Amino acid sequence: MSQESEEQLRESHAPYAATSEAAVNERIPGPPMATMSPLSPRVQQVVQIIREFKSQERGQFLHLLPTLLNISSEGYGWLKMAESAFEFWDNEEDAIYDRL
């Protein structure tokens, strides 16, 4: 898609033309998301609310997230088990790469 076409597409979605990458950069700390699809107004609202959560609220939300996303308990178990495969990267030497 040409740059001109992308700009026209963004203008046609205004005022909700924020992409997921822009939402991540503006509202959520961490690496940018790979997708470039426009966020719906409802998703933008949820992102903003989550951003304003206090630490305890984030923990509660994180606990509920698999259920809200319809992830089975077996699938969630596999995801939790896979986390340990990457623990060796959690060290001082590799900390510089955490922000890429």
C-alpha positions as CSV (number, residue, x, y, z in Angstrom):
1,M,0.0,0.0,0.0
2,S,1.4,3.4,-0.9
3,Q,2.0,6.1,1.7
4,E,-0.7,8.2,0.1
5,S,-3.2,5.4,0.3
6,E,-2.3,4.8,4.0
7,E,-2.8,8.4,4.8
8,Q,-6.2,8.4,3.1
9,L,-7.2,5.3,5.0
10,R,-6.1,6.9,8.3
11,E,-8.1,10.1,7.5
12,S,-11.2,8.0,6.7
13,H,-11.0,6.3,10.1
14,A,-10.6,9.6,12.0
15,P,-10.8,10.4,14.9
16,Y,-10.2,6.7,15.7
17,A,-7.2,6.3,13.4
18,A,-4.8,5.1,16.1
19,T,-3.1,1.9,15.2
20,S,-2.2,-0.8,17.6
21,E,1.4,0.2,17.3
22,A,0.6,3.8,18.1
23,A,-1.5,2.6,21.1
24,V,1.3,0.6,22.4
25,N,3.8,3.4,22.0
26,E,1.6,6.0,23.5
27,R,-0.3,4.1,26.2
28,I,1.4,0.8,27.1
29,P,5.0,0.4,28.0
30,G,6.9,-2.4,26.3
31,P,7.7,-3.5,22.7
32,P,5.4,-2.4,19.9
33,M,2.9,-4.8,18.5
34,A,3.4,-6.3,15.1
35,T,0.0,-5.5,13.7
36,M,-1.0,-2.2,12.0
37,S,-4.8,-2.6,12.1
38,P,-6.9,0.3,13.4
39,L,-8.1,0.0,17.0
40,S,-11.8,0.2,17.6
41,P,-13.0,2.9,20.0
42,R,-14.0,0.2,22.5
43,V,-10.5,-1.3,22.4
44,Q,-8.9,2.1,22.8
45,Q,-11.1,2.7,25.8
46,V,-10.1,-0.6,27.4
47,V,-6.4,0.1,26.7
48,Q,-6.8,3.5,28.5
49,I,-8.6,2.0,31.5
50,I,-6.0,-0.8,31.9
51,R,-3.2,1.8,31.7
52,E,-4.8,3.6,34.6
53,F,-5.0,0.4,36.8
54,K,-3.2,0.3,40.1
55,S,-0.9,-2.6,40.7
56,Q,-3.4,-4.7,42.6
57,E,-6.0,-4.1,39.8
58,R,-3.5,-5.2,37.2
59,G,-2.9,-8.4,39.1
60,Q,-6.7,-9.1,39.3
61,F,-7.1,-8.4,35.6
62,L,-4.2,-10.6,34.7
63,H,-5.7,-13.4,36.7
64,L,-9.0,-13.0,34.8
65,L,-7.5,-12.5,31.3
66,P,-7.3,-16.2,30.2
67,T,-11.0,-16.6,31.1
68,L,-12.0,-13.4,29.3
69,L,-10.1,-14.5,26.2
70,N,-11.6,-18.0,26.3
71,I,-8.2,-19.7,26.8
72,S,-8.7,-23.2,28.1
73,S,-7.1,-24.2,31.3
74,E,-5.0,-26.7,29.4
75,G,-3.9,-24.0,26.9
76,Y,-3.1,-21.7,29.8
77,G,-1.1,-24.4,31.5
78,W,1.0,-24.9,28.3
79,L,1.6,-21.1,28.1
80,K,2.7,-21.0,31.8
81,M,5.0,-24.0,31.3
82,A,6.6,-22.4,28.2
83,E,7.6,-19.3,30.2
84,S,10.4,-21.2,31.9
85,A,12.0,-21.9,28.5
86,F,13.0,-18.3,28.3
87,E,14.3,-17.7,31.8
88,F,17.9,-17.9,30.8
89,W,17.5,-14.6,28.9
90,D,16.4,-12.9,32.1
91,N,19.9,-11.6,33.1
92,E,21.9,-8.4,33.3
93,E,23.8,-9.0,30.0
94,D,20.7,-9.4,28.0
95,A,18.7,-6.6,29.7
96,I,19.7,-4.2,26.9
97,Y,17.6,-6.3,24.5
98,D,14.5,-6.1,26.6
99,R,13.6,-2.7,25.1
100,L,14.0,-3.6,21.4
